[in-house]
Amino acid sequence: MQEIIKKLKASDKAFKTWKNVDFKARQALLSNVSRLLMENQTPYAKLITKEMNKPISQALAEIEKSAGMATYYASIENVLKTQKVATGLAISEVHFEPLGVILGVMPWNYPFWQVLRFALPTVLAGNTVVLKHASICEKSGDAIQKLFKDAGFPKGVFTHLKISHQEVQELIADPRLKAVSLTGSEAAGRAIAKTAGENLKKCVLELGGSDPFIVLDDANIKKAAKDAASSRLQNGGQTCVAGKRFIIHQKVYDRFVEQFLIEYKKYQSHDPQNLETVLSGMAREDLALGLMRQYKTALKHGAKILRPLKKEGPTGFQPGLLEVSGDNPITKEELFGPLGLVFKAKNDKEALAIANDSPFGLASAIYTKDKKRGQFFTLGLEVGSVALNQIFRSNWQMPFGGRKNSGYGVELSEATLHEFTARKSVIGSM
């Protein structure tokens, strides 16, 4: 822990200078990040695939998306500049000041994107960052630290810490650390939030999801089925915003399921290093075993097999689909792997009720040709994001966050620049 505290002190020292660097000068360094990401796209992608088993084509896409986000933040207007407020006073201003050293606790499923999604706007706002990456992605963490160095960031602005979960808790208690951002499981979020709360420190939490994917009777069934398979099985099914609960209007249920299975069967586990591979094994063997336990539990509680989940080696699967009802306990859990749940809904009202009958509220998708029906779900869904007639994908121009047990706080867009800044009101006369 002594070495960790030494690095924390260095990050705090770097903050004292970094906070005074001009916004445009910080943005110039983000442009360097974008350029270096694309120059090193292939080696970075190979590293991702080696560490967490993502198909190489998806790893390449992750680096490209990260570079696009860096370009976005390198070009936005300074939303943190001092604001003048008309109050009748001679001086009436709102200042936005960075907080200091911010800890990011990041997951393995998107080793570069998740880290940079947190870190880029955080350092642009004038803070410094210390990262605790997932244990299986520590080389990615080292690579990102070198990326910041090569882009020209001063030493201490971004630091990768190889620490345990217990050391994370100790770090949060240190007064030099000002806030925490975590992307991970609900359990991890609760633990971080508890420690942060005990130390009166802000945290942003992007936690699990069990996203509803709703198909109404007027939808384009072929497109919906193709998108459903892609949504469920992207990144091996290991993403918070994947479609996981497929809620289908009873009038098109049989037709949809038939087409869904046709699309689903196109996803077979293959070598992740092959550019043609769209599905590979899960990131770790223990995660694969956990998914199989959830599958068996669902069957014990009456789930009907539409397509069996079959193990293929230590981490690989034939993707599975289950037909379930709301009383099955599996419907209240997150399935982080290639297993989907299918529900039948009598009408729009029941479809919405099923969608909201979840402890999670991250993202969603609705397929309908009717604008009024789409609006009904858009307004009624208890989620942070809604996609209409397309798969939900986070967009760096749009705020991203969850509700209920999916966490709180905003990532992405200009809005996230305010998450780790303090508003200071200044009034009076001179």
Backbone hydrogen bonds in HBPLUS format (Angstrom, degrees):
<---DONOR---> <-ACCEPTOR-->    atom                        ^
c    i                          cat <-CA-CA->   ^        H-A-AA   ^      H-
h    n   atom  resd res      DA  || num        DHA   H-A  angle D-A-AA Bond
n    s   type  num  typ     dist DA aas  dist angle  dist       angle   num
A0005-ILE N   A0001-MET O   2.98 MM   4  6.27 159.8  2.02 154.8 159.0     1
A0006-LYS N   A0002-GLN O   3.08 MM   4  6.32 146.8  2.19 139.5 148.7     2
A0007-LYS N   A0003-GLU O   3.11 MM   4  6.44 152.2  2.19 143.1 149.3     3
A0008-LEU N   A0004-ILE O   2.88 MM   4  6.19 149.7  1.97 147.7 157.4     4
A0009-LYS N   A0005-ILE O   2.88 MM   4  6.10 156.0  1.94 147.9 153.5     5
A0010-ALA N   A0006-LYS O   3.08 MM   4  6.36 151.6  2.16 140.4 148.1     6
A0011-SER N   A0007-LYS O   2.95 MM   4  6.21 149.9  2.04 144.1 151.9     7
A0012-ASP N   A0008-LEU O   2.92 MM   4  6.18 153.0  1.99 147.7 155.3     8
A0013-LYS N   A0009-LYS O   2.87 MM   4  6.11 151.9  1.95 146.6 154.5     9
A0014-ALA N   A0010-ALA O   2.91 MM   4  6.12 155.4  1.97 143.2 150.0    10
A0015-PHE N   A0011-SER O   3.03 MM   4  6.24 143.6  2.16 139.2 148.6    11
A0016-LYS N   A0013-LYS O   3.19 MM   3  5.47 128.3  2.48 101.7 113.4    12
A0017-THR N   A0014-ALA O   3.16 MM   3  5.58 139.5  2.33 107.0 117.0    13
A0018-TRP N   A0014-ALA O   2.85 MM   4  5.99 175.4  1.85 160.9 162.2    14
A0019-LYS N   A0015-PHE O   3.01 MM   4  5.73 168.8  2.02 149.3 150.0    15
A0020-ASN N   A0017-THR O   3.05 MM   3  5.67 152.9  2.12 116.5 124.3    16
A0021-VAL N   A0018-TRP O   3.00 MM   3  5.27 165.1  2.03 113.4 118.3    17
A0025-ALA N   A0022-ASP O   3.04 MM   3  5.18 120.0  2.41  99.0 114.2    18
A0026-ARG N   A0022-ASP O   3.03 MM   4  6.44 151.2  2.12 152.9 161.3    19
A0027-GLN N   A0023-PHE O   2.99 MM   4  6.29 154.9  2.06 146.4 153.7    20
A0028-ALA N   A0024-LYS O   3.01 MM   4  6.30 143.8  2.15 142.5 151.4    21
A0029-LEU N   A0026-ARG O   3.10 MM   3  5.36 127.4  2.39 101.9 114.7    22
A0030-LEU N   A0026-ARG O   3.20 MM   4  6.64 142.9  2.35 142.0 152.7    23
A0030-LEU N   A0027-GLN O   3.02 MM   3  4.94 120.5  2.39  92.6 108.2    24
A0031-SER N   A0027-GLN O   3.02 MM   4  6.41 145.3  2.14 148.6 157.8    25
A0032-ASN N   A0028-ALA O   3.26 MM   4  6.62 144.6  2.39 135.5 144.3    26
A0033-VAL N   A0029-LEU O   3.05 MM   4  6.44 145.7  2.17 140.4 149.6    27
A0034-SER N   A0030-LEU O   3.04 MM   4  6.39 158.9  2.09 150.9 154.8    28
A0035-ARG N   A0031-SER O   3.06 MM   4  6.33 163.5  2.08 149.5 153.6    29
A0036-LEU N   A0032-ASN O   2.92 MM   4  6.10 166.1  1.94 153.9 157.5    30
A0037-LEU N   A0033-VAL O   2.92 MM   4  6.07 151.6  2.00 150.4 158.3    31
A0038-MET N   A0034-SER O   3.26 MM   4  6.55 160.3  2.30 149.5 152.9    32
A0039-GLU N   A0035-ARG O   2.95 MM   4  6.19 151.3  2.03 147.5 156.6    33
A0040-ASN N   A0036-LEU O   2.99 MM   4  6.01 140.7  2.15 140.3 149.0    34
A0041-GLN N   A0038-MET O   3.40 MM   3  4.74 166.7  2.42  98.2  97.2    35
A0044-TYR N   A0040-ASN O   3.01 MM   4  6.06 164.2  2.03 161.8 167.0    36
A0045-ALA N   A0041-GLN O   2.91 MM   4  6.00 158.2  1.95 148.1 154.8    37
A0046-LYS N   A0042-THR O   2.92 MM   4  6.13 160.7  1.96 155.7 160.7    38
A0047-LEU N   A0043-PRO O   3.06 MM   4  6.20 148.7  2.16 140.7 148.7    39
A0048-ILE N   A0044-TYR O   3.01 MM   4  6.37 157.8  2.06 151.0 156.5    40
A0049-THR N   A0045-ALA O   2.98 MM   4  6.27 168.9  2.00 156.6 158.6    41
A0050-LYS N   A0046-LYS O   2.94 MM   4  6.07 156.1  2.00 143.4 150.3    42
A0051-GLU N   A0047-LEU O   2.98 MM   4  6.17 155.5  2.04 150.4 156.4    43
A0052-MET N   A0048-ILE O   2.92 MM   4  6.09 172.7  1.93 164.5 165.8    44
A0053-ASN N   A0049-THR O   2.83 MM   4  4.58 137.9  2.01 126.2 129.8    45
A0058-GLN N   A0055-PRO O   2.91 MM   3  5.43 125.8  2.21 113.1 126.5    46
A0059-ALA N   A0055-PRO O   3.02 MM   4  6.35 146.4  2.13 148.0 158.2    47
A0056-ILE N   A0272-PRO O   2.73 MM 216  5.74 163.0  1.76 161.6 158.2    48
A0060-LEU N   A0056-ILE O   2.89 MM   4  6.11 157.5  1.94 151.2 156.0    49
A0061-ALA N   A0057-SER O   3.12 MM   4  6.33 150.4  2.21 135.3 143.3    50
A0062-GLU N   A0058-GLN O   2.94 MM   4  6.16 141.8  2.09 136.7 146.9    51
A0063-ILE N   A0059-ALA O   3.16 MM   4  6.52 155.9  2.23 149.6 153.9    52
A0064-GLU N   A0060-LEU O   3.08 MM   4  6.35 160.0  2.12 147.4 153.2    53
A0065-LYS N   A0061-ALA O   2.89 MM   4  6.07 158.0  1.94 148.3 154.0    54
A0066-SER N   A0062-GLU O   2.98 MM   4  6.16 154.2  2.05 143.9 151.2    55
A0067-ALA N   A0063-ILE O   2.94 MM   4  6.21 153.3  2.02 148.6 155.5    56
A0068-GLY N   A0064-GLU O   3.01 MM   4  6.29 153.1  2.09 145.4 152.7    57
A0069-MET N   A0065-LYS O   2.98 MM   4  6.29 152.6  2.06 147.6 154.6    58
A0070-ALA N   A0066-SER O   3.02 MM   4  6.31 154.9  2.08 146.0 152.6    59
A0071-THR N   A0067-ALA O   3.02 MM   4  6.31 155.6  2.08 148.6 154.7    60
A0072-TYR N   A0068-GLY O   3.00 MM   4  6.27 151.5  2.08 143.4 151.4    61
A0073-TYR N   A0069-MET O   3.03 MM   4  6.40 164.6  2.06 158.1 159.5    62
A0074-ALA N   A0070-ALA O   2.97 MM   4  6.09 135.6  2.18 138.9 151.7    63
A0075-SER N   A0072-TYR O   3.09 MM   3  5.41 158.5  2.14 108.0 114.8    64
A0083-GLN N   A0094-VAL O   2.96 MM  11  5.08 165.4  1.98 148.1 150.3    65
A0094-VAL N   A0083-GLN O   2.86 MM  11  5.08 147.8  1.97 142.6 151.8    66
A0085-VAL N   A0092-SER O   2.89 MM   7  5.46 169.6  1.90 154.7 152.5    67
A0091-ILE N   A0428-GLY O   2.72 MM 337  5.00 142.6  1.86 157.8 150.7    68
A0428-GLY N   A0091-ILE O   2.96 MM 337  5.00 129.0  2.22 144.9 138.2    69
A0093-GLU N   A0426-VAL O   2.82 MM 333  5.10 163.7  1.84 152.4 158.2    70
A0426-VAL N   A0093-GLU O   2.86 MM 333  5.10 163.9  1.88 150.0 150.8    71
A0095-HIS N   A0424-LYS O   2.79 MM 329  4.94 170.4  1.80 146.6 149.3    72
A0424-LYS N   A0095-HIS O   2.77 MM 329  4.94 162.9  1.80 147.0 151.2    73
A0097-GLU N   A0422-ALA O   2.90 MM 325  5.12 167.8  1.91 147.3 150.2    74
A0422-ALA N   A0097-GLU O   2.66 MM 325  5.12 159.4  1.70 149.8 154.7    75
A0128-THR N   A0100-GLY O   3.15 MM  28  6.17 159.0  2.20 131.4 137.5    76
A0178-LYS N   A0101-VAL O   2.89 MM  77  5.69 170.1  1.90 161.2 164.6    77
A0102-ILE N   A0128-THR O   2.87 MM  26  6.22 160.8  1.91 153.2 157.9    78
A0130-VAL N   A0102-ILE O   3.00 MM  28  6.27 158.5  2.05 150.5 152.7    79
A0103-LEU N   A0179-ALA O   3.00 MM  76  6.35 167.6  2.02 154.6 152.2    80
A0181-SER N   A0103-LEU O   2.80 MM  78  6.23 152.9  1.87 162.7 171.0    81
A0104-GLY N   A0130-VAL O   2.87 MM  26  6.27 159.2  1.92 160.1 166.1    82
A0132-LYS N   A0104-GLY O   2.81 MM  28  6.09 167.8  1.82 168.2 168.0    83
A0105-VAL N   A0181-SER O   2.83 MM  76  6.24 163.9  1.86 162.1 167.7    84
A0183-THR N   A0105-VAL O   3.12 MM  78  6.53 158.9  2.17 167.7 171.1    85
A0106-MET N   A0132-LYS O   3.03 MM  26  6.38 154.5  2.10 151.1 159.2    86
A0114-GLN N   A0110-TYR O   3.06 MM   4  5.58 159.2  2.10 144.3 151.0    87
A0116-LEU N   A0112-PHE O   2.94 MM   4  6.10 174.8  1.94 165.0 166.6    88
A0117-ARG N   A0113-TRP O   2.75 MM   4  5.75 151.5  1.83 151.3 159.8    89
A0118-PHE N   A0114-GLN O   3.32 MM   4  6.49 145.7  2.44 138.6 145.2    90
A0119-ALA N   A0115-VAL O   2.79 MM   4  5.96 172.1  1.80 154.7 157.5    91
A0120-LEU N   A0116-LEU O   2.99 MM   4  5.41 162.8  2.02 134.6 140.0    92
A0123-VAL N   A0119-ALA O   2.93 MM   4  6.11 162.6  1.96 163.7 164.9    93
A0124-LEU N   A0120-LEU O   3.00 MM   4  6.09 151.7  2.08 145.3 154.3    94
A0125-ALA N   A0121-PRO O   3.03 MM   4  6.10 139.2  2.20 135.7 144.3    95
A0127-ASN N   A0122-THR O   3.26 MM   5  5.82 152.8  2.34 153.7 148.6    96
A0126-GLY N   A0123-VAL O   2.94 MM   3  5.06 157.0  1.99 104.3 111.6    97
A0129-VAL N   A0157-VAL O   2.75 MM  28  5.92 172.8  1.75 152.0 153.6    98
A0159-THR N   A0129-VAL O   2.98 MM  30  6.33 146.9  2.09 142.8 153.3    99
A0131-LEU N   A0159-THR O   2.77 MM  28  6.12 160.2  1.80 160.6 165.6   100
A0161-LEU N   A0131-LEU O   2.76 MM  30  5.68 169.8  1.77 159.9 163.6   101
A0137-CYS N   A0134-ALA O   2.92 MM   3  5.34 157.6  1.97 115.4 122.9   102
A0140-SER N   A0137-CYS O   3.13 MM   3  5.24 123.6  2.47  97.4 111.4   103
A0141-GLY N   A0137-CYS O   3.06 MM   4  6.46 151.7  2.15 145.9 154.2   104
A0142-ASP N   A0138-GLU O   2.93 MM   4  6.27 151.4  2.01 144.9 152.0   105
A0143-ALA N   A0139-LYS O   2.91 MM   4  6.11 154.6  1.98 141.8 148.9   106
A0144-ILE N   A0140-SER O   2.91 MM   4  6.18 152.3  1.99 150.2 157.1   107
A0145-GLN N   A0141-GLY O   3.04 MM   4  6.29 154.4  2.11 144.9 151.8   108
A0146-LYS N   A0142-ASP O   3.00 MM   4  6.31 158.3  2.05 149.3 154.8   109
A0147-LEU N   A0143-ALA O   2.86 MM   4  6.08 145.0  1.98 139.4 150.2   110
A0148-PHE N   A0144-ILE O   3.02 MM   4  6.36 155.4  2.08 151.5 155.1   111
A0149-LYS N   A0145-GLN O   3.10 MM   4  6.41 157.9  2.15 145.0 151.4   112
A0150-ASP N   A0146-LYS O   2.76 MM   4  5.98 168.6  1.77 159.3 161.5   113
A0151-ALA N   A0147-LEU O   2.94 MM   4  6.06 138.5  2.11 141.2 152.5   114
A0153-PHE N   A0148-PHE O   3.12 MM   5  5.63 156.0  2.18 164.9 157.6   115
A0152-GLY N   A0149-LYS O   3.03 MM   3  5.36 156.0  2.09 107.6 115.3   116
A0157-VAL N   A0154-PRO O   3.21 MM   3  5.94 163.6  2.24 140.1 140.7   117
A0168-VAL N   A0164-SER O   2.99 MM   4  6.33 139.1  2.16 141.6 153.5   118
A0169-GLN N   A0165-HIS O   3.24 MM   4  6.59 153.6  2.32 144.3 149.0   119
A0170-GLU N   A0166-GLN O   3.17 MM   4  6.55 152.4  2.25 144.0 151.5   120
A0171-LEU N   A0167-GLU O   2.84 MM   4  6.01 150.5  1.93 144.1 152.6   121
A0172-ILE N   A0168-VAL O   2.99 MM   4  6.28 155.8  2.05 153.8 158.9   122
A0173-ALA N   A0170-GLU O   3.21 MM   3  5.33 129.4  2.48  96.1 108.8   123
A0174-ASP N   A0171-LEU O   2.98 MM   3  5.29 149.1  2.08 107.9 117.4   124
A0177-LEU N   A0174-ASP O   3.09 MM   3  5.73 152.6  2.17 118.4 125.5   125
A0180-VAL N   A0202-LYS O   3.02 MM  22  6.49 152.7  2.10 146.1 154.8   126
A0204-VAL N   A0180-VAL O   2.90 MM  24  6.46 145.2  2.03 146.0 157.1   127
A0182-LEU N   A0204-VAL O   2.89 MM  22  6.32 162.8  1.92 169.1 174.6   128
A0206-GLU N   A0182-LEU O   2.90 MM  24  6.28 165.3  1.93 161.1 165.8   129
A0184-GLY N   A0206-GLU O   3.05 MM  22  6.56 148.7  2.15 148.8 158.1   130
A0189-GLY N   A0185-SER O   2.96 MM   4  6.20 155.7  2.02 147.3 154.5   131
A0190-ARG N   A0186-GLU O   2.93 MM   4  6.23 153.9  2.00 152.3 158.7   132
A0191-ALA N   A0187-ALA O   3.14 MM   4  6.39 158.4  2.18 146.9 152.3   133
A0192-ILE N   A0188-ALA O   2.96 MM   4  6.20 164.2  1.99 153.7 157.7   134
A0193-ALA N   A0189-GLY O   2.85 MM   4  5.91 165.3  1.87 149.9 154.8   135
A0194-LYS N   A0190-ARG O   2.94 MM   4  6.01 151.8  2.02 142.6 150.0   136
A0195-THR N   A0191-ALA O   3.21 MM   4  6.46 166.5  2.23 147.9 150.3   137
A0196-ALA N   A0192-ILE O   2.85 MM   4  6.02 164.9  1.87 156.1 161.2   138
A0197-GLY N   A0193-ALA O   2.80 MM   4  5.82 156.2  1.85 142.6 149.7   139
A0198-GLU N   A0194-LYS O   2.97 MM   4  6.19 155.6  2.04 146.2 152.7   140
A0199-ASN N   A0195-THR O   3.17 MM   4  6.37 134.2  2.39 137.9 149.3   141
A0199-ASN N   A0196-ALA O   3.11 MM   3  5.14 132.0  2.35  95.0 108.2   142
A0201-LYS N   A0196-ALA O   2.83 MM   5  4.94 165.1  1.86 139.3 143.4   143
A0200-LEU N   A0197-GLY O   3.08 MM   3  4.81 166.7  2.10 103.0 105.9   144
A0205-LEU N   A0408-TYR O   2.88 MM 203  5.30 154.3  1.94 158.1 165.3   145
A0408-TYR N   A0205-LEU O   2.99 MM 203  5.30 123.1  2.32 126.1 142.1   146
A0207-LEU N   A0406-SER O   2.99 MM 199  4.58 170.1  2.00 125.9 124.9   147
A0244-LYS N   A0211-ASP O   3.00 MM  33  5.37 173.6  2.00 147.6 149.4   148
A0245-ARG N   A0211-ASP O   3.09 MM  34  6.06 172.4  2.09 145.8 144.3   149
A0365-ALA N   A0212-PRO O   3.04 MM 153  6.50 145.7  2.17 150.8 159.2   150
A0213-PHE N   A0245-ARG O   2.77 MM  32  5.95 154.4  1.83 158.6 156.6   151
A0247-ILE N   A0213-PHE O   2.93 MM  34  5.99 146.3  2.05 131.2 142.1   152
A0214-ILE N   A0365-ALA O   2.82 MM 151  6.08 165.0  1.84 158.5 153.9   153
A0367-TYR N   A0214-ILE O   2.78 MM 153  6.10 147.3  1.89 155.3 166.5   154
A0215-VAL N   A0247-ILE O   2.92 MM  32  6.28 162.4  1.95 155.5 159.4   155
A0249-HIS N   A0215-VAL O   2.96 MM  34  6.28 162.1  1.99 175.6 174.9   156
A0216-LEU N   A0367-TYR O   3.05 MM 151  6.08 174.3  2.06 163.4 165.2   157
A0219-ALA N   A0216-LEU O   3.17 MM   3  5.52 165.2  2.19 118.3 119.7   158
A0224-ALA N   A0220-ASN O   2.93 MM   4  6.07 164.9  1.95 157.0 162.1   159
A0225-ALA N   A0221-ILE O   2.85 MM   4  5.96 160.8  1.88 153.4 157.9   160
A0226-LYS N   A0222-LYS O   3.02 MM   4  6.18 161.8  2.05 147.4 152.4   161
A0227-ASP N   A0223-LYS O   2.88 MM   4  6.04 165.8  1.90 154.4 158.5   162
A0228-ALA N   A0224-ALA O   2.80 MM   4  5.89 148.4  1.90 141.4 151.1   163
A0229-ALA N   A0225-ALA O   3.09 MM   4  6.32 160.8  2.12 149.6 152.3   164
A0230-SER N   A0226-LYS O   3.17 MM   4  6.40 163.8  2.20 146.4 151.1   165
A0231-SER N   A0227-ASP O   2.74 MM   4  5.86 160.1  1.78 153.1 159.1   166
A0232-ARG N   A0228-ALA O   2.93 MM   4  6.08 160.6  1.97 149.2 153.9   167
A0233-LEU N   A0229-ALA O   3.02 MM   4  6.04 156.2  2.08 147.0 153.2   168
A0234-GLN N   A0230-SER O   2.93 MM   4  5.61 122.3  2.27 145.4 152.0   169
A0236-GLY N   A0233-LEU O   3.13 MM   3  5.09 127.7  2.42 138.2 127.3   170
A0237-GLY N   A0234-GLN O   2.84 MM   3  5.38 149.6  1.93 114.6 124.1   171
A0238-GLN N   A0235-ASN O   3.08 MM   3  5.49 161.1  2.12 110.2 116.0   172
A0242-ALA N   A0239-THR O   3.27 MM   3  5.49 165.3  2.30 112.1 112.8   173
A0341-LEU N   A0244-LYS O   3.08 MM  97  6.22 165.5  2.10 160.0 164.7   174
A0246-PHE N   A0341-LEU O   2.73 MM  95  6.03 171.9  1.74 168.8 166.5   175
A0343-PHE N   A0246-PHE O   2.72 MM  97  5.97 166.1  1.73 158.7 159.6   176
A0248-ILE N   A0343-PHE O   2.97 MM  95  6.08 177.5  1.97 146.2 147.0   177
A0345-ALA N   A0248-ILE O   2.84 MM  97  5.79 163.1  1.87 148.7 148.2   178
A0252-VAL N   A0249-HIS O   3.04 MM   3  5.82 151.2  2.13 122.9 129.9   179
A0250-GLN N   A0345-ALA O   2.77 MM  95  5.51 147.3  1.87 169.8 160.3   180
A0253-TYR N   A0250-GLN O   3.41 MM   3  4.82 160.2  2.45  91.5  97.1   181
A0256-PHE N   A0252-VAL O   2.81 MM   4  5.89 161.2  1.85 158.4 164.0   182
A0257-VAL N   A0253-TYR O   2.91 MM   4  6.10 174.5  1.91 162.1 163.2   183
A0258-GLU N   A0254-ASP O   3.05 MM   4  6.15 162.0  2.09 146.5 151.5   184
A0259-GLN N   A0255-ARG O   3.16 MM   4  6.38 160.8  2.20 144.4 149.1   185
A0260-PHE N   A0256-PHE O   2.67 MM   4  5.82 156.5  1.72 158.3 166.8   186
A0261-LEU N   A0257-VAL O   2.94 MM   4  6.07 160.7  1.98 151.7 154.6   187
A0262-ILE N   A0258-GLU O   3.29 MM   4  6.54 148.3  2.40 136.5 144.8   188
A0263-GLU N   A0259-GLN O   3.07 MM   4  6.41 160.4  2.11 151.3 155.2   189
A0264-TYR N   A0260-PHE O   2.78 MM   4  5.94 156.2  1.84 149.7 157.8   190
A0265-LYS N   A0261-LEU O   3.02 MM   4  6.02 154.7  2.09 144.3 148.5   191
A0266-LYS N   A0263-GLU O   3.13 MM   3  5.50 156.1  2.19 107.9 115.3   192
A0267-TYR N   A0264-TYR O   3.08 MM   3  5.80 165.5  2.10 119.0 123.7   193
A0270-HIS N   A0279-LEU O   2.91 MM   9  6.35 154.6  1.98 156.5 159.3   194
A0274-ASN N   A0271-ASP O   3.13 MM   3  5.69 165.2  2.16 117.9 122.6   195
A0277-THR N   A0274-ASN O   3.05 MM   3  5.46 159.1  2.10 113.9 120.4   196
A0282-MET N   A0315-THR O   2.86 MM  33  5.06 169.9  1.87 127.2 126.6   197
A0288-ALA N   A0284-ARG O   3.26 MM   4  6.61 151.7  2.34 144.2 151.6   198
A0289-LEU N   A0285-GLU O   2.98 MM   4  6.28 156.4  2.04 152.4 158.8   199
A0290-GLY N   A0286-ASP O   3.00 MM   4  6.15 148.0  2.11 137.4 146.1   200
A0291-LEU N   A0287-LEU O   3.03 MM   4  6.30 151.9  2.11 145.1 151.7   201
A0292-MET N   A0288-ALA O   3.11 MM   4  6.37 156.6  2.16 145.9 151.9   202
A0293-ARG N   A0289-LEU O   3.02 MM   4  6.32 148.0  2.13 143.0 151.6   203
A0294-GLN N   A0290-GLY O   3.09 MM   4  6.41 154.7  2.16 146.1 152.2   204
A0295-TYR N   A0291-LEU O   2.98 MM   4  6.26 155.2  2.05 148.5 155.5   205
A0296-LYS N   A0292-MET O   3.03 MM   4  6.28 160.4  2.07 149.5 153.3   206
A0297-THR N   A0293-ARG O   3.00 MM   4  6.18 153.8  2.07 147.1 154.6   207
A0298-ALA N   A0294-GLN O   2.95 MM   4  6.18 156.6  2.00 149.5 155.4   208
A0299-LEU N   A0295-TYR O   3.12 MM   4  6.44 154.0  2.20 146.2 152.7   209
A0300-LYS N   A0296-LYS O   3.06 MM   4  6.32 151.7  2.14 143.7 151.1   210
A0301-HIS N   A0297-THR O   3.24 MM   4  6.53 133.1  2.47 140.4 152.0   211
A0301-HIS N   A0298-ALA O   3.14 MM   3  5.23 136.0  2.34  97.3 109.3   212
A0303-ALA N   A0298-ALA O   3.10 MM   5  5.55 160.2  2.14 142.0 139.7   213
A0302-GLY N   A0299-LEU O   3.10 MM   3  5.27 155.4  2.16 114.6 112.9   214
A0304-LYS N   A0323-GLU O   2.91 MM  19  4.98 169.1  1.92 151.4 153.0   215
A0323-GLU N   A0304-LYS O   2.75 MM  19  4.98 166.7  1.77 151.8 155.7   216
A0306-LEU N   A0321-LEU O   2.97 MM  15  5.28 162.8  2.00 142.0 143.6   217
A0307-ARG N   A0321-LEU O   3.16 MM  14  4.94 157.5  2.21 138.3 133.4   218
A0321-LEU N   A0307-ARG O   2.83 MM  14  4.94 157.7  1.88 137.1 142.1   219
A0310-LYS N   A0318-GLN O   3.30 MM   8  4.98 156.2  2.36 131.3 137.9   220
A0318-GLN N   A0310-LYS O   2.72 MM   8  4.98 150.5  1.81 144.1 154.2   221
A0312-GLU N   A0316-GLY O   2.75 MM   4  4.64 160.9  1.78 125.8 121.6   222
A0320-GLY N   A0338-PRO O   2.99 MM  18  6.43 155.0  2.05 155.3 156.8   223
A0340-GLY N   A0320-GLY O   3.01 MM  20  6.42 156.9  2.06 143.4 148.3   224
A0322-LEU N   A0340-GLY O   2.95 MM  18  6.29 154.8  2.01 150.9 158.6   225
A0342-VAL N   A0322-LEU O   2.68 MM  20  5.97 153.8  1.75 161.1 167.0   226
A0324-VAL N   A0342-VAL O   2.94 MM  18  6.04 160.2  1.98 155.0 159.6   227
A0328-ASN N   A0325-SER O   3.18 MM   3  5.95 170.0  2.19 125.9 128.2   228
A0331-THR N   A0328-ASN O   3.01 MM   3  5.89 164.7  2.03 128.6 132.3   229
A0332-LYS N   A0329-PRO O   3.11 MM   3  5.72 165.1  2.13 116.9 121.5   230
A0333-GLU N   A0330-ILE O   3.16 MM   3  5.28 166.2  2.18 109.3 112.4   231
A0339-LEU N   A0337-GLY O   2.80 MM   2  5.79 139.7  1.96 110.0  97.4   232
A0351-ALA N   A0347-ASN O   2.97 MM   4  6.21 156.3  2.03 150.1 157.6   233
A0352-LEU N   A0348-ASP O   2.94 MM   4  6.20 156.9  1.99 153.3 158.3   234
A0353-ALA N   A0349-LYS O   3.05 MM   4  6.28 155.8  2.11 143.8 150.8   235
A0354-ILE N   A0350-GLU O   2.89 MM   4  6.13 160.5  1.93 154.0 158.2   236
A0355-ALA N   A0351-ALA O   2.98 MM   4  6.17 159.9  2.02 144.7 150.7   237
A0356-ASN N   A0352-LEU O   2.97 MM   4  6.20 155.2  2.04 151.1 156.6   238
A0357-ASP N   A0353-ALA O   3.01 MM   4  6.03 119.1  2.40 137.0 151.9   239
A0357-ASP N   A0354-ILE O   3.16 MM   3  5.06 144.3  2.29  96.9 107.5   240
A0358-SER N   A0356-ASN O   2.83 MM   2  5.45 138.2  2.01 102.9  90.5   241
A0405-ASN N   A0359-PRO O   2.86 MM  46  5.64 157.6  1.91 169.7 166.4   242
A0403-ARG N   A0361-GLY O   2.81 MM  42  4.76 145.4  1.92 125.2 136.7   243
A0384-GLY N   A0362-LEU O   2.86 MM  22  5.14 138.0  2.03 120.9 133.5   244
A0385-SER N   A0362-LEU O   3.08 MM  23  6.47 131.2  2.33 143.7 155.8   245
A0387-ALA N   A0364-SER O   2.98 MM  23  6.11 136.4  2.17 125.2 138.3   246
A0366-ILE N   A0387-ALA O   2.88 MM  21  6.34 150.6  1.97 161.1 170.8   247
A0389-ASN N   A0366-ILE O   2.72 MM  23  5.84 170.4  1.73 158.2 161.1   248
A0374-GLY N   A0370-ASP O   2.95 MM   4  6.19 156.0  2.01 150.2 157.8   249
A0375-GLN N   A0371-LYS O   2.85 MM   4  6.08 150.1  1.93 145.6 153.7   250
A0376-PHE N   A0372-LYS O   2.96 MM   4  6.20 147.7  2.06 142.2 150.9   251
A0377-PHE N   A0373-ARG O   3.25 MM   4  6.60 156.1  2.31 148.3 152.0   252
A0378-THR N   A0374-GLY O   2.89 MM   4  6.08 158.5  1.93 147.1 154.3   253
A0379-LEU N   A0375-GLN O   2.95 MM   4  6.01 164.3  1.98 152.0 154.2   254
A0380-GLY N   A0376-PHE O   3.08 MM   4  6.03 140.4  2.24 131.8 143.0   255
A0381-LEU N   A0377-PHE O   2.90 MM   4  5.62 152.9  1.97 154.1 153.5   256
A0398-MET N   A0395-ASN O   2.86 MM   3  5.43 163.4  1.89 124.2 129.8   257
A0413-SER N   A0396-TRP O   2.81 MM  17  5.30 140.4  1.97 135.8 138.0   258
A0400-PHE N   A0411-GLU O   2.78 MM  11  5.10 152.5  1.86 155.8 157.9   259
A0411-GLU N   A0400-PHE O   2.81 MM  11  5.10 160.5  1.85 149.0 155.7   260
A0406-SER N   A0403-ARG O   2.95 MM   3  5.32 157.0  2.00 133.9 136.2   261
A0407-GLY N   A0404-LYS O   3.42 MM   3  6.33 154.5  2.49 122.1 122.8   262
A0417-LEU N   A0414-GLU O   3.09 MM   3  5.73 153.2  2.16 116.4 123.8   263
A0418-HIS N   A0415-ALA O   3.11 MM   3  5.84 160.0  2.15 118.7 124.1   264
A0419-GLU N   A0416-THR O   3.06 MM   3  5.23 153.5  2.14 105.7 113.7   265
